[in-house]
Amino acid sequence: MFACACALQVDESVQELDRRVPPVVKEVPTYARSAAAEVQKTGIMGTATGLAKSAIARAEPKARDLYTRYEPVAERKAAEAWAALNRLPLVPSVTRAVLPTAAQLSAKYNSAVLDGAKRGNSVATYLPLVPTERIARVFANPAADTAPATAPEMQPIPTQ
């Protein structure tokens, strides 16, 4: 009798848990078995590469959509923040001191990424480039409604 009551409670608990667990979580064991079978068949490197490519293929369209939607907003907010920072006493002079080094390091990074990609380095193909021209354009011309006429402006990043 006691065993039947315990079994009934366990069954009710399992059913309640099954209702509350999201469907994605329920699919994890299936994906794990599929990945394990793939590892057995093609080896660990082939499987890792295949899984990474599959994940990128699924995520890329959504990422592109988010980027195109929010990128202009982020750019405008960055320009507004720059205009506000430029009103602080030391920011323009510190910027003039740091800017040449930052521009040089950005150019070196971009060059290293491009060279790595040309040589076939698969990691380099996924690394983003620093958009130096875009940064110079955005920060050289802050939004007119947020920057006072007397606020100093950041100098464009020189390109090499």
Secondary structure, DSSP 4 states (H G I P E B T S, - for coil): -HHHHHHHHHHHHHHHHHHHS-HHHHHHHHHHHHHHHHHHHH-HHHHHHHHHHHHHHHHHHHHHHHHHHHHHHHHHHHHHHHHHHTTSSSHHHHHHHHHHHHHHHHHHHHHHHHHHHHTT-TTGGGSPPP-HHHHHHHHHS--TTTS-TTS--PPPPPP-
